[in-house]
Amino acid sequence: MESPPTSIVVPTNTNFSLIIFNNVEKWYKINTDISCCYTYTEPFQPGRKDWIGIFKVGWKTTREYFTWIFVQSAEESTEKSVNFKAYYLPKDCEEYFQFCYVDENGEVRGASTPFQLCKEVEDDSDMLMVMPEEMVDKLQVEILDLKEKASSDQKTIENLQDTIKKLESKIKGLLIQLEPEKSRKITPEQPLELDKIQKQSDYTVQKLQSELKGMKQSLNESRLEKEHLQELLIQLESEMNRTNTPKQPLELDKIQKQCDDVVQKLQTELKGMEQLFNKSGLEKEHLQEVITAQEKKIAKLCVDLAMQEVAISELKEKSEVESQNMKHLQKENKNLQNDVEEQKAKTLEATEKLNKQLKSTEKKMSELQIDLHQQKIVNTAQQKALEKQNDTIAEQEARITQLSRQNKVHLETVETWKKRFQDAQNGQKLKDVKMKEEIRTVQQTHEQEKEHFQKLEDENAMLQKKLNEQKCREEEFNRQLKETQKALSILENKTDQQKHCILNLEEEVKGLECKNSLLDVEISHLKEVQKKNLEEIDFLHQIPHNNSACSPPSQGSSLFYGNPYEGDMYGISSGELQRHGGHVHSHQNSELQCKLCNQIFPEHQKQMFEDHLLCHELDNCP
């Protein structure tokens, strides 16, 4: 497979705005295709091997793409799109990615906002996040603090740039001071001293230049780190909007590590600067003053970085507190779900209100449709009048052209008469008078035609003014038509939404009615069961009294109250069991079976079997 054109050079942000990515979502589902929409700006011209890739946020070169696809430059539409297949997409749910447009030279021409891949995209319209205002205010304050720290870092970088410029100017001044020393005449007594001074000055100048280069490199590195911190800030803001607080400590750890790296780099640079400037000696005291001033500034930077570390640790503690608060909020959310049931009763009132609003909107819609119909009739009448005016203007233009042609013919005749007059002027004076009269008549007719032509031009100008006014009216009418159509579409959308809400509310009401009916059925069933149980209890209370009244007194027993462990004292005999429909089904004398429903009871549940038979008897009672 052909690989895309890439580059090892770290790109700059200057050319990232030539391609604009549209409709980039914050979340995409895993194992589904992703469509990427983009548009070209006017100065950009696409190449044959331009491509779009998916990069992990924080990439350095264009070789760090995850997947890529060539751009179809043959499309003529302004908005273009490419489709990434699900098989080639990343499967990591925790990292952030972005689309990047790379031209055939391997340079980045556009980058999208970060997005994330997840298993199930949460619909923000259906999800209600409950979050107190105090937590939101705290998070906003923390984000503002981070932005202020980033701006303070930018100021420190600008101060370092100013110090570097001052050092460069001082080095130039030293070079200017050394030039007259070189141009002086060397006496035979001081050649060695001058050579030493020159070597020392050249050595110090070279060292200062190398130190300046190192400072510039460190500034560039700090700029890159600042940009990376800004990207992390954007990620934190997006995560705060989604209230995913459990991920914040990881991001804060990354920021703290980066700040530690910056501090270590600055400390190493400080040590190197101290060693270099200590070697220069007492002869370059003004340079040492510059070094001490720069050391103070770097110490301030270290203090600022230490303050940032303290702020990051505070942010960690706050994030832990926020995670605990989120757990507490989840519990409160469960409690609030119980309150939702109470609000369902209010939805019925809301449906009635929505029905009233629907009726009013339908009335407005009908009125607007009537107005539209009337405006269309007026528009058609105005268009017919415009067509008639256009026809009259065309006729007048044709008349004007005919008159202009006649005028040209008359002018030609006048010129011919003039020529004849000049030819016959020598010999024919009498004819001259007649010719003059004819010329006067021709001139008079010519002037009359000019006046008529001027009148026609004035009429034409008036008609053109009327035409322009009519066009303006027509444009205003079209604009009003468009506005009314937009208002109609908005009203239709609102009515559709209200109808959808009413349908949802009706479905919820139907579900609640079904639940209520089921509960009523269960309650009625439980009442019947309770009645049966009460009747059985009354019947069981009456059984011992009846048996004691019907049974003869025992003759052979010496016990006054009878033996409580005797089987046939108050129990049901086998004859009574058969009379009630019971039948002893012998599986080695261990089971009892009911003849009516064929239900089997074990022998140790004889009391339950008797209760079962009594239930059958109560059911059959009139």
VOZA-924327 format. One line per field, with one value per residue (C-alpha): x, y, z; residue number from 0. Coordinates in Angstrom, 2 decimals. Layout:
BEGIN
u <- (X, ...) $
v <- (Y, ...) $
w <- (Z, ...) $
pator <- (NUM, ...) $
***
This chain:
BEGIN
u <- (0.00, 1.27, 2.31, 1.33, 3.88, 5.14, 7.83, 10.14, 10.09, 7.95, 5.13, 4.15, 0.65, 0.78, -0.65, -3.24, -6.13, -6.02, -8.44, -11.49, -13.04, -16.83, -19.26, -16.61, -18.35, -16.96, -17.69, -17.74, -18.85, -16.28, -16.70, -18.62, -17.56, -16.60, -17.23, -14.92, -16.27, -13.91, -13.72, -10.84, -10.07, -9.53, -5.69, -5.20, -4.83, -5.05, -2.50, -2.85, -1.45, -2.98, -4.33, -6.25, -5.13, -6.29, -3.60, -3.39, -3.47, 0.09, 1.70, 5.02, 5.50, 3.21, 4.64, 2.71, -0.64, -2.91, -4.77, -5.06, -6.94, -6.21, -8.25, -10.34, -9.25, -11.53, -14.66, -15.97, -18.24, -17.16, -17.75, -15.91, -15.82, -13.94, -15.10, -12.89, -13.81, -14.44, -11.87, -8.95, -10.05, -8.43, -10.02, -8.74, -11.54, -9.37, -7.17, -8.11, -7.69, -8.01, -8.21, -5.22, -4.99, -1.47, -0.43, 1.77, 4.90, 4.16, 3.12, 0.04, -2.53, -5.43, -6.30, -9.68, -10.86, -10.13, -12.62, -12.85, -14.03, -16.42, -18.50, -21.86, -22.34, -24.34, -27.13, -26.98, -30.59, -31.84, -29.39, -29.98, -26.80, -27.56, -24.71, -24.81, -23.95, -21.13, -19.21, -19.69, -18.41, -15.37, -14.50, -14.83, -12.57, -9.95, -10.04, -9.59, -6.61, -4.98, -5.52, -3.99, -0.98, -0.58, -0.67, 1.92, 4.14, 3.76, 4.86, 7.92, 8.83, 8.52, 10.74, 13.35, 13.21, 13.80, 16.82, 18.20, 17.81, 19.62, 22.45, 22.74, 22.94, 25.63, 27.63, 27.42, 28.64, 31.58, 32.47, 32.32, 34.61, 37.08, 37.35, 39.23, 41.57, 42.39, 42.98, 45.43, 49.14, 50.84, 54.05, 56.87, 56.42, 52.74, 52.14, 51.59, 49.12, 47.05, 46.98, 45.78, 43.07, 41.92, 41.80, 39.90, 37.39, 36.88, 36.43, 33.87, 31.98, 31.82, 30.62, 27.94, 26.78, 26.57, 24.68, 22.27, 21.64, 20.98, 18.60, 16.72, 16.45, 15.14, 12.63, 11.40, 11.08, 9.17, 6.85, 6.15, 5.52, 3.20, 1.22, 0.98, -0.26, -2.86, -4.05, -4.31, -6.30, -8.73, -9.08, -9.71, -12.39, -14.12, -13.94, -15.33, -18.24, -18.90, -18.29, -15.89, -14.01, -12.40, -10.06, -8.80, -6.15, -4.40, -4.31, -3.07, -0.29, 0.78, 0.83, 2.84, 5.39, 5.78, 6.24, 8.89, 10.71, 10.64, 12.03, 14.85, 15.75, 15.85, 17.96, 20.48, 20.61, 21.23, 24.13, 25.66, 25.28, 26.93, 29.92, 30.37, 30.13, 32.39, 35.20, 35.06, 36.72, 36.77, 37.70, 34.07, 32.14, 29.44, 28.78, 28.53, 25.91, 23.89, 24.27, 23.13, 20.09, 19.22, 19.75, 17.26, 14.73, 15.28, 14.90, 11.59, 10.63, 11.55, 9.44, 6.55, 6.95, 6.99, 3.81, 2.35, 3.27, 1.52, -1.52, -1.48, -1.37, -4.30, -6.11, -5.50, -7.02, -9.95, -10.48, -10.62, -13.16, -15.12, -15.15, -16.61, -19.15, -20.05, -20.80, -22.98, -24.70, -25.39, -27.16, -29.16, -30.00, -31.51, -33.61, -34.70, -35.95, -38.61, -39.75, -40.14, -43.17, -44.88, -44.13, -45.89, -49.20, -48.20, -47.56, -51.30, -51.81, -48.92, -50.58, -53.77, -51.80, -49.94, -53.23, -54.47, -51.22, -51.55, -55.03, -53.87, -50.87, -53.13, -55.37, -52.33, -51.16, -54.52, -54.49, -50.94, -51.87, -54.82, -52.49, -50.01, -52.71, -53.82, -50.23, -49.70, -52.79, -51.49, -48.07, -49.52, -51.52, -48.39, -46.41, -49.09, -49.00, -45.20, -45.43, -47.86, -45.54, -42.62, -44.64, -45.47, -41.82, -40.76, -43.28, -42.04, -38.44, -39.40, -41.06, -37.97, -35.77, -38.09, -38.02, -34.24, -34.05, -36.44, -34.32, -31.22, -33.02, -34.10, -30.55, -29.29, -31.86, -30.84, -27.22, -28.14, -30.18, -27.25, -24.97, -27.47, -27.82, -24.09, -23.97, -26.85, -25.85, -23.89, -26.58, -29.98, -30.86, -34.60, -34.34, -32.26, -35.21, -37.37, -34.62, -34.31, -38.02, -37.84, -34.84, -36.77, -39.71, -37.36, -35.66, -39.03, -40.12, -36.75, -37.20, -40.73, -39.40, -36.67, -39.29, -41.37, -38.27, -37.44, -40.98, -40.66, -37.32, -38.92, -41.79, -39.26, -37.36, -40.60, -41.52, -38.05, -38.44, -41.81, -40.22, -37.45, -39.99, -42.07, -38.96, -38.14, -41.69, -41.45, -38.15, -39.72, -42.71, -40.42, -38.48, -41.73, -42.79, -39.52, -39.90, -43.47, -42.34, -39.58, -42.08, -44.40, -41.61, -40.66, -44.30, -44.58, -41.46, -42.84, -46.18, -44.39, -42.35, -45.46, -47.32, -44.35, -44.37, -48.11, -47.72, -44.96, -47.09, -50.10, -47.95, -46.74, -50.34, -51.44, -48.59, -49.59, -53.24, -52.21, -50.17, -53.12, -55.49, -53.05, -52.76, -56.57, -56.80, -54.14, -55.93, -59.27, -57.59, -55.94, -59.27, -60.89, -58.02, -58.35, -62.09, -61.44, -58.79, -61.17, -63.90, -61.45, -60.36, -63.99, -64.69, -61.61, -62.68, -66.09, -64.73, -63.58, -66.91, -68.95, -66.83, -67.13, -70.91, -71.48, -69.00, -70.10, -68.24, -65.35, -66.06, -62.76, -60.52, -59.35, -58.15, -60.49, -59.52, -58.54, -55.19, -53.86, -51.59, -54.43, -54.82, -58.60, -59.28, -59.82, -58.33, -60.12, -60.52, -59.83, -63.59, -63.98, -61.03, -62.71, -66.01, -64.30, -62.60, -59.28, -57.48, -54.42, -52.08, -49.59, -46.01, -44.92, -47.48, -45.54, -47.85, -51.40, -53.22, -56.31, -58.91, -60.24, -57.00, -54.56, -52.19, -49.82, -48.73, -46.11, -47.26, -45.71, -47.85, -51.15, -52.46, -51.83, -53.63, -56.65, -56.66, -56.51, -59.60, -61.43, -60.67, -62.28, -65.32, -65.62, -65.33, -68.16, -70.44, -73.49) $
v <- (0.00, 3.47, 5.62, 9.32, 12.13, 13.22, 15.43, 15.21, 18.99, 20.24, 22.31, 25.85, 27.14, 29.82, 27.63, 25.75, 28.03, 27.31, 24.37, 24.62, 21.46, 21.60, 19.75, 18.03, 16.23, 15.93, 12.19, 9.41, 5.81, 3.03, 0.48, 2.95, 4.92, 8.61, 11.25, 14.29, 17.49, 20.34, 23.42, 25.14, 28.82, 31.02, 31.24, 27.46, 25.20, 21.43, 18.97, 15.54, 13.69, 15.72, 13.58, 13.80, 11.85, 11.17, 12.23, 11.89, 15.28, 16.37, 15.07, 16.58, 15.53, 14.34, 10.82, 10.25, 9.67, 6.85, 6.37, 8.40, 8.73, 10.58, 13.69, 13.69, 16.97, 16.48, 17.47, 20.94, 21.51, 24.01, 21.62, 18.31, 15.18, 11.92, 8.76, 6.81, 3.14, 1.73, -1.07, 1.42, 3.72, 3.70, 1.69, 3.81, 5.53, 7.74, 9.62, 12.70, 12.79, 15.40, 15.61, 17.17, 18.14, 17.48, 18.59, 16.67, 18.32, 16.92, 20.27, 20.66, 23.08, 22.60, 21.02, 20.32, 20.61, 17.56, 14.71, 11.42, 7.88, 6.10, 2.94, 4.65, 8.31, 10.06, 12.20, 15.56, 16.25, 13.19, 13.45, 15.85, 16.57, 17.87, 20.06, 22.78, 26.35, 26.47, 23.69, 25.34, 28.66, 26.94, 25.19, 28.43, 30.23, 27.47, 27.68, 31.47, 30.99, 28.61, 31.11, 33.91, 31.71, 30.99, 34.75, 35.33, 32.67, 34.53, 37.75, 36.05, 34.70, 38.21, 39.54, 36.89, 37.94, 41.55, 40.51, 38.54, 41.61, 43.71, 41.16, 41.23, 45.03, 44.91, 42.36, 44.64, 47.52, 45.42, 44.57, 48.27, 49.05, 46.36, 47.67, 50.90, 48.85, 46.69, 49.78, 51.35, 51.22, 48.46, 49.53, 47.02, 47.03, 45.87, 43.19, 40.34, 42.29, 43.30, 39.72, 38.48, 41.15, 40.41, 36.66, 37.12, 39.49, 37.12, 34.20, 36.09, 37.24, 33.66, 32.41, 35.08, 34.24, 30.53, 31.42, 33.54, 30.61, 28.38, 30.94, 31.15, 27.36, 27.28, 29.99, 27.96, 24.89, 26.91, 28.17, 24.60, 23.57, 26.56, 25.53, 22.00, 23.37, 25.43, 22.26, 20.55, 23.53, 23.16, 19.46, 20.29, 22.83, 20.28, 17.70, 20.21, 20.85, 17.11, 16.88, 13.95, 14.75, 11.30, 12.01, 15.34, 14.02, 12.22, 15.43, 17.39, 14.83, 15.34, 19.13, 18.79, 16.53, 19.01, 21.88, 19.83, 19.25, 22.98, 23.77, 21.24, 22.64, 26.18, 25.09, 23.34, 26.46, 28.57, 26.37, 26.56, 30.34, 30.66, 28.54, 30.48, 33.89, 33.01, 32.17, 35.60, 37.19, 40.64, 42.34, 42.03, 43.44, 45.03, 41.61, 40.08, 42.68, 41.61, 37.96, 38.68, 40.54, 37.60, 35.19, 37.19, 36.96, 33.21, 32.90, 34.71, 32.19, 29.35, 30.95, 31.26, 27.61, 26.61, 28.60, 26.74, 23.43, 24.54, 25.54, 22.16, 20.34, 22.46, 21.54, 17.86, 18.23, 20.13, 17.43, 14.77, 16.85, 17.29, 13.52, 13.02, 15.74, 13.98, 10.77, 12.76, 14.35, 10.94, 9.95, 13.15, 12.39, 9.08, 10.92, 13.36, 10.51, 9.92, 13.50, 12.92, 10.75, 13.69, 15.84, 13.38, 14.62, 18.11, 16.89, 16.45, 20.15, 20.90, 18.81, 20.83, 24.05, 22.68, 21.74, 25.29, 26.66, 24.26, 25.49, 29.11, 28.35, 26.52, 29.58, 31.77, 29.35, 29.51, 33.33, 33.45, 31.08, 33.34, 36.37, 34.48, 33.58, 37.22, 38.40, 35.87, 37.22, 40.79, 39.67, 38.05, 41.23, 43.35, 41.04, 41.34, 45.15, 45.02, 42.92, 45.43, 48.32, 46.41, 45.95, 49.68, 50.55, 48.21, 49.84, 53.32, 52.24, 50.95, 54.33, 56.14, 54.05, 54.77, 58.52, 58.45, 56.77, 59.38, 62.11, 60.67, 60.61, 64.25, 65.22, 63.50, 65.34, 68.64, 67.94, 67.08, 70.32, 72.26, 70.76, 71.57, 75.09, 75.60, 74.26, 76.41, 79.53, 81.02, 80.95, 80.50, 83.18, 82.74, 79.08, 80.02, 81.67, 78.60, 76.41, 78.54, 78.23, 74.49, 74.35, 76.37, 73.99, 71.05, 72.66, 73.37, 69.76, 68.68, 70.83, 69.48, 65.96, 66.84, 68.12, 65.00, 62.88, 64.77, 64.19, 60.50, 60.37, 62.09, 59.61, 56.78, 58.10, 58.36, 54.81, 53.58, 55.30, 53.63, 50.33, 50.75, 51.65, 48.63, 46.42, 47.80, 47.07, 43.61, 42.99, 44.20, 41.98, 38.99, 39.76, 39.91, 36.65, 34.99, 36.32, 35.02, 31.66, 31.53, 32.41, 29.72, 27.12, 28.13, 27.84, 24.46, 23.25, 24.49, 22.80, 19.56, 19.76, 20.48, 17.59, 15.34, 16.48, 15.87, 12.39, 11.61, 12.94, 10.94, 7.81, 8.49, 9.08, 5.83, 3.98, 5.46, 4.54, 0.98, 0.83, 2.20, -0.36, -3.17, -1.88, -1.76, -5.35, -6.42, -4.57, -6.19, -9.59, -9.01, -7.95, -11.16, -13.20, -11.34, -12.09, -15.78, -15.88, -14.26, -16.76, -19.65, -18.30, -18.03, -21.55, -22.92, -21.20, -22.94, -26.47, -27.43, -26.33, -28.43, -31.56, -31.28, -30.96, -33.98, -36.53, -38.87, -38.74, -41.12, -44.06, -45.79, -42.72, -41.58, -38.18, -35.29, -33.16, -35.99, -36.86, -33.89, -36.19, -38.48, -38.33, -38.16, -35.65, -32.49, -33.54, -34.67, -38.40, -40.36, -40.66, -36.90, -36.50, -38.79, -36.94, -33.58, -34.97, -35.92, -39.08, -40.60, -41.41, -44.00, -43.67, -45.80, -43.79, -40.48, -38.27, -36.85, -35.99, -33.84, -35.34, -31.96, -30.30, -33.28, -31.29, -33.46, -32.71, -34.61, -36.47, -34.02, -31.19, -32.78, -29.55, -27.66, -30.44, -30.05, -26.28, -26.84, -29.07, -26.47, -23.85, -26.09, -26.50, -22.73, -22.07, -24.54, -23.11, -21.16) $
w <- (0.00, -0.89, 2.09, 2.30, 1.88, 5.33, 6.86, 9.90, 10.46, 13.35, 11.72, 12.70, 13.41, 10.67, 7.88, 9.94, 8.86, 5.11, 5.47, 7.74, 9.21, 9.63, 11.92, 14.06, 16.94, 20.49, 20.56, 17.95, 18.39, 18.21, 15.37, 13.18, 10.11, 10.60, 7.94, 7.91, 6.25, 5.24, 2.99, 1.16, 1.62, -1.44, -1.46, -1.11, -4.15, -3.47, -4.80, -6.34, -3.31, -0.48, 2.36, 5.64, 8.70, 12.25, 14.77, 18.53, 20.28, 21.09, 17.88, 16.77, 13.11, 10.30, 10.55, 13.79, 12.03, 13.16, 9.86, 6.65, 3.35, 0.09, -0.78, -3.97, -5.62, -8.65, -6.71, -7.62, -4.61, -1.96, 0.95, 0.61, 2.74, 3.23, 5.00, 7.45, 7.74, 11.21, 10.75, 10.54, 13.37, 16.85, 19.65, 22.57, 24.54, 26.79, 24.27, 22.25, 18.45, 15.68, 11.86, 10.04, 6.35, 4.92, 1.43, -1.01, 0.48, 3.94, 5.45, 7.66, 6.20, 8.61, 11.96, 13.58, 17.17, 19.39, 19.62, 21.52, 20.73, 23.07, 23.17, 23.54, 22.69, 25.36, 23.95, 25.70, 24.81, 26.78, 29.69, 32.55, 34.54, 38.03, 39.24, 41.95, 41.08, 43.64, 41.90, 38.50, 39.86, 41.43, 38.18, 36.21, 38.71, 38.39, 34.60, 34.79, 37.15, 34.69, 31.87, 33.97, 34.72, 31.02, 30.30, 33.05, 31.45, 28.15, 29.85, 31.35, 27.91, 26.47, 29.27, 28.44, 24.79, 25.83, 27.91, 24.95, 22.74, 25.36, 25.50, 21.71, 21.74, 24.46, 22.45, 19.43, 21.62, 22.80, 19.21, 18.31, 21.27, 20.18, 16.60, 17.53, 19.73, 16.72, 14.54, 17.00, 16.32, 18.19, 19.94, 20.21, 23.98, 24.10, 21.43, 23.89, 26.06, 23.04, 21.77, 25.17, 25.40, 21.86, 22.48, 25.74, 24.11, 21.15, 23.54, 25.66, 22.54, 21.21, 24.58, 24.76, 21.25, 22.11, 25.30, 23.27, 20.94, 23.94, 25.39, 22.07, 21.93, 25.50, 24.60, 21.64, 23.86, 26.45, 23.70, 22.56, 26.16, 26.59, 23.48, 24.83, 28.17, 26.32, 24.54, 27.91, 29.19, 26.27, 27.08, 30.74, 29.78, 27.54, 30.32, 32.79, 30.42, 30.36, 34.16, 33.81, 37.02, 37.51, 34.56, 35.88, 38.24, 35.35, 33.29, 36.30, 36.83, 33.21, 33.67, 36.88, 35.18, 32.34, 34.79, 36.65, 33.35, 32.60, 36.07, 35.65, 32.23, 33.57, 36.54, 34.27, 32.07, 35.19, 36.26, 32.78, 32.71, 36.12, 35.05, 31.82, 33.40, 36.37, 33.92, 32.31, 35.38, 36.90, 33.62, 32.34, 35.31, 33.19, 31.63, 35.12, 36.04, 33.02, 34.07, 37.63, 36.34, 34.12, 37.01, 39.04, 36.24, 35.93, 39.71, 39.38, 36.72, 39.08, 41.79, 39.34, 38.38, 42.04, 42.52, 39.56, 41.19, 44.38, 42.34, 40.57, 43.92, 45.08, 41.87, 42.63, 46.08, 44.62, 41.98, 44.70, 46.62, 43.41, 42.80, 46.28, 45.56, 42.32, 44.24, 46.61, 43.63, 42.12, 45.33, 45.21, 41.59, 42.65, 45.20, 42.55, 40.39, 43.01, 42.56, 38.82, 39.47, 41.14, 38.13, 35.84, 37.20, 36.16, 32.61, 32.15, 32.78, 30.43, 27.70, 28.04, 27.76, 24.74, 23.10, 23.59, 22.15, 19.22, 18.47, 18.59, 16.36, 13.89, 13.76, 13.14, 10.45, 8.69, 8.88, 7.52, 4.69, 3.78, 3.81, 1.67, -0.83, -1.03, -1.41, -4.22, -6.01, -5.63, -6.85, -9.97, -10.71, -10.26, -12.53, -15.24, -14.92, -15.18, -18.33, -19.87, -18.98, -20.49, -23.71, -23.86, -23.24, -26.04, -28.41, -27.46, -27.98, -31.45, -32.20, -30.98, -33.28, -36.23, -35.48, -35.18, -38.59, -40.08, -38.49, -40.13, -43.51, -43.09, -42.17, -45.28, -47.42, -45.80, -46.64, -50.23, -50.50, -49.13, -51.74, -54.48, -53.12, -53.23, -56.81, -58.04, -56.11, -59.01, -61.73, -60.14, -57.57, -58.01, -57.30, -54.30, -52.62, -53.17, -51.89, -48.76, -48.15, -48.61, -46.27, -43.68, -43.94, -43.62, -40.60, -39.01, -39.52, -38.16, -35.04, -34.58, -34.83, -32.32, -29.88, -30.42, -29.94, -26.70, -25.44, -26.18, -24.33, -21.30, -21.39, -21.64, -18.60, -16.63, -17.57, -16.56, -13.19, -12.74, -13.74, -11.16, -8.49, -9.45, -9.27, -5.81, -4.71, -6.15, -4.30, -1.05, -1.67, -2.35, 0.82, 2.80, 1.16, 2.23, 5.78, 5.99, 4.61, 7.22, 9.94, 8.60, 8.63, 12.20, 13.27, 11.56, 13.35, 16.66, 16.02, 15.11, 18.30, 20.36, 18.71, 19.44, 23.08, 23.29, 21.83, 24.35, 27.18, 25.98, 25.85, 29.39, 30.54, 28.86, 30.57, 33.92, 33.30, 32.45, 35.64, 37.62, 36.06, 36.87, 40.42, 40.71, 39.48, 41.97, 44.78, 43.92, 43.74, 47.10, 48.60, 47.34, 48.74, 52.04, 52.15, 51.46, 54.17, 56.66, 55.77, 56.16, 59.54, 60.69, 59.44, 61.19, 64.42, 64.19, 63.51, 67.07, 68.64, 66.22, 66.77, 70.56, 70.31, 68.04, 69.42, 72.28, 75.58, 75.96, 78.30, 78.65, 78.88, 82.23, 80.97, 81.67, 78.62, 76.33, 74.78, 72.76, 70.69, 69.62, 65.82, 65.43, 68.19, 66.11, 62.81, 59.68, 59.31, 56.16, 55.56, 55.74, 53.39, 50.86, 51.37, 50.63, 47.57, 49.08, 48.18, 49.73, 46.88, 48.09, 47.04, 49.99, 52.10, 51.63, 49.51, 49.54, 46.29, 45.70, 43.33, 42.24, 41.10, 41.27, 43.48, 45.54, 49.12, 51.16, 54.26, 56.74, 55.20, 56.14, 57.68, 54.42, 52.52, 54.82, 54.34, 50.58, 50.71, 52.81, 50.17, 47.52, 49.72, 50.30, 46.56, 45.84, 48.55, 47.28) $
pator <- (0, 1, 2, 3, 4, 5, 6, 7, 8, 9, 10, 11, 12, 13, 14, 15, 16, 17, 18, 19, 20, 21, 22, 23, 24, 25, 26, 27, 28, 29, 30, 31, 32, 33, 34, 35, 36, 37, 38, 39, 40, 41, 42, 43, 44, 45, 46, 47, 48, 49, 50, 51, 52, 53, 54, 55, 56, 57, 58, 59, 60, 61, 62, 63, 64, 65, 66, 67, 68, 69, 70, 71, 72, 73, 74, 75, 76, 77, 78, 79, 80, 81, 82, 83, 84, 85, 86, 87, 88, 89, 90, 91, 92, 93, 94, 95, 96, 97, 98, 99, 100, 101, 102, 103, 104, 105, 106, 107, 108, 109, 110, 111, 112, 113, 114, 115, 116, 117, 118, 119, 120, 121, 122, 123, 124, 125, 126, 127, 128, 129, 130, 131, 132, 133, 134, 135, 136, 137, 138, 139, 140, 141, 142, 143, 144, 145, 146, 147, 148, 149, 150, 151, 152, 153, 154, 155, 156, 157, 158, 159, 160, 161, 162, 163, 164, 165, 166, 167, 168, 169, 170, 171, 172, 173, 174, 175, 176, 177, 178, 179, 180, 181, 182, 183, 184, 185, 186, 187, 188, 189, 190, 191, 192, 193, 194, 195, 196, 197, 198, 199, 200, 201, 202, 203, 204, 205, 206, 207, 208, 209, 210, 211, 212, 213, 214, 215, 216, 217, 218, 219, 220, 221, 222, 223, 224, 225, 226, 227, 228, 229, 230, 231, 232, 233, 234, 235, 236, 237, 238, 239, 240, 241, 242, 243, 244, 245, 246, 247, 248, 249, 250, 251, 252, 253, 254, 255, 256, 257, 258, 259, 260, 261, 262, 263, 264, 265, 266, 267, 268, 269, 270, 271, 272, 273, 274, 275, 276, 277, 278, 279, 280, 281, 282, 283, 284, 285, 286, 287, 288, 289, 290, 291, 292, 293, 294, 295, 296, 297, 298, 299, 300, 301, 302, 303, 304, 305, 306, 307, 308, 309, 310, 311, 312, 313, 314, 315, 316, 317, 318, 319, 320, 321, 322, 323, 324, 325, 326, 327, 328, 329, 330, 331, 332, 333, 334, 335, 336, 337, 338, 339, 340, 341, 342, 343, 344, 345, 346, 347, 348, 349, 350, 351, 352, 353, 354, 355, 356, 357, 358, 359, 360, 361, 362, 363, 364, 365, 366, 367, 368, 369, 370, 371, 372, 373, 374, 375, 376, 377, 378, 379, 380, 381, 382, 383, 384, 385, 386, 387, 388, 389, 390, 391, 392, 393, 394, 395, 396, 397, 398, 399, 400, 401, 402, 403, 404, 405, 406, 407, 408, 409, 410, 411, 412, 413, 414, 415, 416, 417, 418, 419, 420, 421, 422, 423, 424, 425, 426, 427, 428, 429, 430, 431, 432, 433, 434, 435, 436, 437, 438, 439, 440, 441, 442, 443, 444, 445, 446, 447, 448, 449, 450, 451, 452, 453, 454, 455, 456, 457, 458, 459, 460, 461, 462, 463, 464, 465, 466, 467, 468, 469, 470, 471, 472, 473, 474, 475, 476, 477, 478, 479, 480, 481, 482, 483, 484, 485, 486, 487, 488, 489, 490, 491, 492, 493, 494, 495, 496, 497, 498, 499, 500, 501, 502, 503, 504, 505, 506, 507, 508, 509, 510, 511, 512, 513, 514, 515, 516, 517, 518, 519, 520, 521, 522, 523, 524, 525, 526, 527, 528, 529, 530, 531, 532, 533, 534, 535, 536, 537, 538, 539, 540, 541, 542, 543, 544, 545, 546, 547, 548, 549, 550, 551, 552, 553, 554, 555, 556, 557, 558, 559, 560, 561, 562, 563, 564, 565, 566, 567, 568, 569, 570, 571, 572, 573, 574, 575, 576, 577, 578, 579, 580, 581, 582, 583, 584, 585, 586, 587, 588, 589, 590, 591, 592, 593, 594, 595, 596, 597, 598, 599, 600, 601, 602, 603, 604, 605, 606, 607, 608, 609, 610, 611, 612, 613, 614, 615, 616, 617, 618, 619, 620, 621) $
***
